[in-house]
Structures are given as C-alpha cells and as structure tokens.
C-alpha cells in the first residue's frame, strides 16, 4: 500500500515543509518505500520473541561518590571578567518598577 499524493502533502504540511511538485513526488515515493518496508516487518512471525527496548544489554557504570578537593574561591574567580568582592557580577536581566524602559 503506497502513500497518496494528498497524504504526502498533509504530512509535509504537518512538518511545516514547503515542497514543490517535484519534491512532493519524491517524498511520496520515499514515504511509500518506508511504509512498504514497515509492512514487511509487520508480516514477520514474532511468536516466542520477547519484546525488547534495547538490542544490547545496557548497564550503568557508576563510580563511587567521593568528595575531592575543589578550587579555592580566589582560583575560581581569578578569570572572572567582572566581580564584586567574593561574587561574580553579571548584567541585570530583570527590570523592576522605576528601572526605566
């Protein structure tokens, strides 16, 4: 079962794609091939085959949560472009009443 030109145009519209006639025809052919392939897979006998989410076994490689030495405040602020005492200084992005604009 192929995909009609109207279905292809609707899919393109939903994907917010603007396709000319040649692109629409090519997309229709590509979508028809994809649907054909999926139908072949659907026809396979999968009796006795357990559903899988991952084709390979996946396990997390956790490491111990160990506290390590960190930078001192001075080292962390050493390359700060603007600072105020022990803090980074950044441009204001929130304007309150009376801040203008």
Phi, psi and omega in degrees: 000122181270174178261131182285165179297322180294319178296319179297318179296321179293318178298317178298320179296315179296327178276002181057043177255136176257105183249136173280179185300319181293317179294322179296318179295318179294318178296322178298316178296316180297315180294323178297320178295319180296314180297320178299316180295317179298321178296324176297317179295320180296334181280350181291144176278114182247020177300131178082001178262120181290139177297144179230151174257322180238134178288340180240152176292130181243131175222149180280140176256089182274146173246161178297142177272096185243130177288129179241160178298146181244176175290149173286164179301318180297318178296320181293325182268356186303321182257014180294131181291333180209130179219159178228100183066239182267011187237153170286141177250127182235158179296146177289135178242351180248128180254129177263180178297138178084003179276004183088182181041000000 
